[in-house]
Amino acid sequence: MKRLLKLALSTAVVALGLAGTQATPAAAQDTIAQIKQKGTIVVGVKNDYKPWGFLDPSGKIVGLEIDLVDDVAKKLGVKAELVPVTAANRMEFLQQGRIDMIVATMGDTEARRKVVGMIEPNYYAGATNVLAPKSANLKNWSDLKGRKVCAVQGAYYNRRVSELYSPEMVVFPAVPDALNALQGGNCIAFLFDDTLIVSTLSGGDPKWANYEMPLVSEDPQLWAIGVRLADLNGPFGKLVKDMSVEWHKSGRLLELERKWGIKQSPYLIEMNKKLKGS
């Protein structure tokens, strides 16, 4: 995690320095004006990833990430329109112009940077683990070999885990489908980001009382807000970058963790300390 924090801080400084020096495509110059003209910023979010983005009892999408979206909308003086997305379609929606921005638990990878502008500093970080019934008696990642493991289509860690530990992957389009399959006994474990697993286990739902996160989390991964590549070093990208710096520096992200009952992230604590002192 220390290596991850060092990388996050160094790349954030570089990115913020470059933002003012690189040429900006004319189309990118108009993004803020277009958003203000229509009076709405359209954002791809999760509606199945509690408490970052989920449906409340009334059917409204709420969560930590939705609060960040609301911050951006308020800064621009517009309303926020939330579009539910999945790991498999969120980047495509952005490229197609169906959304203006992604705030949807998106891992920041080199491959994704080729098609999406990743905002730095990254606003969160997670790692890979599994949710499994205690009766599965999983102790090590190697225990997954040859056994059915539920996963979600498009998740970045699916390939890595498949190559390293050789489970039989059973892939579903969305988180609820995979969790239902796990509880139905269709797989021995659910592979996902440990942030969601911790939230699921600590939520007090009795249906998860006999489940656990039994393994040591691996492959720590930064999360990024995504914008179109043309916007990354333009006015819109700079606005979101500046807001991400302020979210860390002011403690806004730590405050939102407390609001949504999320265990404090070492990444957020460290970034708050570093940026407050910068």
Order of alpha helices (4+ residues) and beta strands (2+ residues): alpha-alpha-alpha-beta-beta-beta-beta-alpha-beta-alpha-beta-alpha-beta-beta-beta-alpha-beta-alpha-beta-alpha-beta-beta-beta-alpha-alpha-alpha-alpha
